[in-house]
């Protein structure tokens, strides 16, 4: 969110307008999506490790 706000201020200040803002928002969205995907994968792995430990595998 802060990144998008900063992009808005920079875009307005330097005169590149909406195109720069849209590009920055898309970049921020890709980073957020990648982070969320990785967090989901980590959570799945933690659950799998816990499952294996319950079954006695170490």
Secondary structure, DSSP 8 states (H G I E B T S, - for coil): -HHHHHHHHHHHHHT-HHHHHHHHHHHHHHHHHHHHHHHHHHHHHHHHHHHHHHTT--
